[in-house]
Amino acid sequence: MSLNLDARQRAMLQEMGVRVWWPRAEAPVPVTSADPSPEPASARGATVVAPVQTPARVAAPVAQAAVTATRPAVPAPEPGATAEGGPVDGMDWAQLAQAVQACTACGLCEGRKAPVFVSDPAPAQADWLVVGEPPDEQEERAGSPFVGEAGQLLDNMLRAVQCRRDGQGRGGARLTHVVKCRPAAVRPPQAEELARCAVFLRREIALTRPRVILAMGRFAAISLLGEAYPEVLRMPLGQLRGRAFRVDGLPIIVTYPPVKLLRAPMEKANVWADLCLARSLVLDGT
């Protein structure tokens, strides 16, 4: 399926540097069996078996293979795992925020100034859950995910698919990090640390009840897919994007984080295609 973007959204994409091809209304070009461009799966009632190369200019969501698994989206907590206030799996947003604030379960908390976690006093369901990489210094100071220039870019891209952070329902996106702490000595999180913090991410998924998860970055992909898809640990990020993984029926789209787009703007078209794919899954309810 395609997105009917208005003039404001097209201008927003142009400002982001994403070139989008729009067919002429007076001379539409029908898609035939000889057309090398991928046709959305919803239009032909079939599932693509293998991912295709994303075109440089994107006119519609890229329908890719849906990979299905039945294991949890994130590693399950250890038996009897608890945090301040009781078992994490039974917490509401306020209790979860307190548990994150008090957590010392792994080495990531050493030397942190404050964990990065946004709690909603009256949480509402959001169809999108955007999971980013470990927080940086700017995000730690703000106490909020996706801030600064990278956050502005992400906000623009979400608005282009009729979505905004902290909204609700179909037009809402909750933003979070794969781990909540930035250690004093900046380093990548270890596998055990990802697993420890995954208990919080798992509860965020349950409370948000999203229709799609956008994993922006390699560590987000590993935490969300690593247990169900061990091959993810050996694959570069570019080979994970452009398709819909499914874990317990919940689609997970892997893409580049906005901070990478600031360094490599040529990847904006690929991320835009991934957002369109995620949007199509939200609209289709599949």
SVG drawing of the C-alpha trace seen along z (x, -y; Angstrom):
<svg xmlns="http://www.w3.org/2000/svg" viewBox="-6 -22 42 42">
<polyline fill="none" stroke="black" stroke-width="0.4" points="0.0,0.0 1.1,-3.6 1.0,-6.7 -1.0,-9.7 1.3,-12.5 0.1,-16.1 2.2,-19.1 3.4,-19.7 4.7,-16.2 6.4,-16.2 8.1,-19.5 9.2,-17.9 10.8,-15.0 12.5,-17.4 13.9,-19.3 15.2,-15.9 17.0,-15.2 14.8,-12.3 13.9,-12.4 10.5,-10.8 9.2,-10.0 5.6,-10.8 3.8,-9.5 2.0,-11.9 -1.7,-11.8 -2.5,-12.2 -0.3,-9.3 -0.1,-6.6 2.2,-3.7 0.5,-0.3 2.7,2.3 3.1,5.3 4.9,8.6 7.9,7.3 8.2,4.3 11.4,4.8 10.0,2.5 8.6,4.5 4.8,4.5 3.3,4.3 2.3,7.6 -1.1,6.3 -1.8,5.5 -1.1,9.0 -2.0,11.2 1.4,12.9 4.4,12.8 7.8,12.0 10.2,14.8 13.4,12.8 14.2,9.1 14.8,6.9 17.2,4.0 15.7,0.7 15.4,-1.7 17.2,-5.0 13.9,-6.9 11.0,-5.5 7.4,-5.9 5.7,-3.4 6.4,-1.2 8.8,1.6 7.1,5.0 9.6,7.5 9.7,11.0 8.1,11.4 10.3,13.7 8.3,15.3 9.3,16.7 7.5,17.7 10.1,16.9 10.0,13.7 10.9,10.5 13.4,9.8 15.2,12.2 13.0,13.3 14.1,12.1 15.8,14.6 13.5,16.6 12.2,14.4 13.8,11.3 12.5,8.3 13.2,4.6 12.3,1.9 8.6,2.4 8.3,6.0 8.3,8.1 8.9,6.0 6.2,7.9 3.5,6.6 4.5,2.9 2.7,-0.1 4.5,-3.1 5.2,-4.9 6.5,-1.7 8.6,-0.9 10.2,-4.4 11.1,-4.0 12.6,-0.5 14.7,-2.0 15.9,-4.8 16.9,-2.4 18.4,0.3 22.0,1.4 21.7,4.8 24.7,4.4 27.8,2.4 26.1,-0.2 24.9,-2.0 28.4,-2.7 29.1,-6.4 25.8,-7.3 24.3,-10.7 20.7,-9.5 19.0,-6.8 17.1,-7.9 13.5,-6.9 10.3,-8.8 7.2,-7.8 3.7,-8.9 1.5,-9.7 -1.6,-8.5 -0.1,-6.2 -2.1,-5.6 -1.6,-2.9 0.7,-3.8 0.9,-1.9 4.7,-2.6 7.5,-1.7 10.8,-3.2 13.8,-1.6 17.1,-3.4 20.8,-2.7 22.3,-3.3 21.8,-7.0 24.6,-9.5 25.7,-12.4 23.2,-14.8 20.3,-12.4 21.5,-11.8 21.5,-15.5 18.0,-15.9 16.7,-12.7 14.9,-12.0 15.6,-9.8 16.3,-11.1 17.2,-14.8 19.2,-17.4 19.7,-17.3 19.2,-13.6 15.9,-13.8 14.7,-16.6 15.4,-14.5 13.5,-11.6 10.6,-13.8 10.4,-15.1 10.5,-11.6 7.8,-10.4 5.6,-13.3 6.0,-12.4 4.2,-9.1 1.5,-10.8 3.1,-10.0 4.6,-11.9 6.4,-11.0 4.2,-10.8 1.0,-10.6 -1.4,-7.8 -3.1,-5.2 -2.3,-5.0 -0.5,-8.4 1.5,-7.8 5.0,-6.7 6.8,-5.9 10.5,-6.5 12.9,-4.6 16.5,-3.2 17.6,0.4 19.4,-0.2 18.6,-3.1 22.1,-4.1 25.1,-5.7 28.2,-4.6 30.8,-7.1 33.4,-5.3 31.6,-5.2 31.6,-1.7 29.3,0.6 26.9,2.7 27.8,6.3 25.4,9.2 24.7,9.7 23.9,6.0 21.5,6.0 19.8,9.1 19.5,7.4 17.9,4.3 15.7,6.2 13.4,6.9 12.5,3.2 12.1,3.1 9.9,6.2 7.6,4.4 7.5,1.2 6.3,3.4 3.6,4.8 2.4,1.4 2.7,-0.3 0.9,2.5 2.4,1.4 1.4,2.6 5.0,2.3 8.5,1.9 11.1,-0.2 14.6,1.0 17.0,-1.8 20.5,-0.5 22.4,2.7 22.1,3.1 18.4,2.5 18.2,5.3 20.3,7.7 18.2,7.1 14.9,7.5 15.8,10.3 19.0,12.0 17.3,14.8 14.8,15.7 17.2,15.1 20.8,16.0 22.0,15.2 21.3,11.5 24.4,11.5 26.6,12.1 24.8,10.0 25.6,6.3 22.8,3.8 22.3,3.2 21.3,6.8 18.7,6.7 16.7,3.7 14.1,3.8 12.1,6.6 9.6,7.4 10.7,9.8 7.8,11.2 8.2,12.4 5.0,13.7 3.0,12.0 4.6,8.5 6.4,7.1 9.9,5.6 11.5,3.4 15.3,2.8 16.7,-0.4 19.6,-2.9 19.5,-5.3 19.1,-9.0 22.6,-9.8 23.9,-7.7 21.8,-9.7 23.6,-12.9 26.9,-11.3 25.6,-9.4 22.6,-11.3 22.6,-9.0 20.9,-6.4 17.9,-8.6 16.0,-7.0 16.6,-3.5 15.3,-4.7 12.3,-6.3 11.5,-3.0 11.7,-1.2 9.3,-3.8 6.9,-3.3 7.0,0.4 6.3,0.0 3.5,-2.4 1.9,0.1 1.9,2.7 0.2,0.3 -2.5,-0.6 -3.0,3.0 -3.1,4.2 -0.9,7.2"/>
</svg>
